[in-house]
Amino acid sequence: SSVLLFAENANGKFKKAVLEAAGYASELAGKMGVELHAVSIGNVADDVLAALGTYGVGKVHSITDAGLNTFSDQGYTRAIAEVAKSIGAKAVVMAQSYNGKAVAPRVAVRLDAAMISAAGNNPTIEGDSLVFQRGVNSGKGLETVKTHRATSVITVKVNSYGLKENPKTATV
């Protein structure tokens, strides 16, 4: 089993939000004792894909298909969900970007997964559940969210986690 990062690209490059999500996913994979994989959709150079290793990604699944050159929530959902199934992903992590917000709930439905949006910090693990603490009401309150599914889909709030390196060699 593993954790899967959706490494969304903008014109062949990864934005800071995606690298933040990679660091978040790497920490989560470490807590779960599994490997971090990433899925990239579209044309991204191999050296750019391999550089995801800086943030803890061990394997990158690169999908290049002319039909997916422009963002399609259904096409991307199907691609991410299929990779997640093929590697037995326990969690799918992505930046809470416009595209991330569009595909995350759809991926969660396809995987019969729990959906956690706007996570700022990594969950604690209790048995098979992930337990998240997150601010509500503009940070006035704190809520605890506990998952009860085998898989979780998590969007990482932009600028909440920071860039955290965990260098590994990523195979593409």
N, C-alpha and C positions, 0 to 999 in steps of 0.2 A: 504493500500500500504506500501511498505518497500524499504530498500536498501539491496541487497544481496552481500555478500562477498564470492568469491571462495577461500576457505581456503585450499590451496594446501599443501599436506604433503610430507615429504621425510622420508621414513621408519617410519611412525607413529608419526613424530614430525613436528612442524611448524617452519620454518626458520624465521629469523628476517624480511625478506622482506614481508612475509605474515602478521606478526604482525604489521608492518608499514602500510600495506594496510588496516588492520583491524581498526587501529586508524584513518586513512584517511576516511574510510567508515563510522565510528562512527560519525566523525565531519559532514560529508555530511548528514547522517540520521538526526542528530540534526537540521541542517539548514532546512531540508525538513519537520521536525516534524513527522518523521515516525520511525518505529523500525528497528534495524539492525539484519538481519538474516545472517547465514553463511551456506554454503554447503561444506561438507567434503566428499571426495570420497576415499574409501579404508579403510583399517583397522587402526583405530586410537582409543586408549583407551578413555573411557568416561571422565576420569578426565582431559586428555589432551584437549579433545573437550570443556569441561566445562570451562577450563582455558581461552578460547577465550573471556569469559565474562570480563576478566581483561581489554580488549581493547574495550568494549562497545557492544559486541554481546549479543543479548537477546535470540535468538533461534538458535540452530544448527541442521541442517538437515544432518544426517549421512547416506551415501549411501555405503553399503557394498555389493558388487556383485563380484563374482569370475571373471566375464568377464571384470571387471574394475580394477583388481589388478595391471595390468601394464597400463601405460598411453596410451590412445588412443584418438587422437584429436576428432574423430567423436563421440566416446562413451561419453567422458567427455562433449563435446559440448551439446549433447542431454540431458544429466543428468542436467547440469547447467541451460540450457534453460527451461527445464520442471519445475524445482524448481522455477525459476524466474517467470514463468507464473502462477504457483499455488499460489504464495504469492503476485502477482501484483507488482513485483519489478519495481521501477522507475529508479533504477540504479543498475548495476552489476559491482562490483569493484574487481580487482585482481592485484597481484604483476606483474610487467613486467619481469617475469622470462621466461625461454625458453618455459615452458608449457603455461604460461599466454599468451605469444605472439602467440602461436599456436591456442589457443581456443578463445581468445577475439574476433577477427574478425568474426569467425564462429558463436559465440553466438550472436553477433550484427546482423548478417544477419537473423538468426532464429527469433530474437525478433523484427526485423525491427527497430533497434535502431541506435542511433548515436554512433560513435566509436571515443573515445579520447585516444590516446596512450601517454605514458610517461608524465602523469600529475605529477607535482611536488607540487602544492598547490591546495587547495580546491577551487571549482568554487564559484562565486556569483550566486545568483538566481534572474532572471528577469522574472517574470510571470511564464510561463511553461518552460523557457529555462535556461540552465546552461551556465555560461560564464566563460571560462578558460583563464588564462594568462599563456603563457609558452615561454621559451627561444627558439630561433632559431639561426641558424648559429653559433654554439658553444657558445651560450650565448651573441652574439653581438647584437642580435635584440630581440624584444618581439612581440609575436603575440597574438591576441585575437581570441578565438574560441567560437562561440555561437551555441548551439544545437537547432535543430528544430524538435525533435522527442519526443514522450511520454516517451521513455526509453533511457538511455545512458549506454554504456559499457565503463568502464574506466580502463586503466592499470596505476598503480602507479609506477613511476620511483624509482628504488631501491636506498636506502640511500638519498632520497630527503625530506622525511617527518619526519623521526624520530619516536621513539617509544613513543606514547602518550597514557597513560592509562585513562580509563573512566569506572571504575568498575561497572559491572552489574552482575546479576546472570543469567547465561546462562542455558536454559533448552535444553537438547539434545534429 
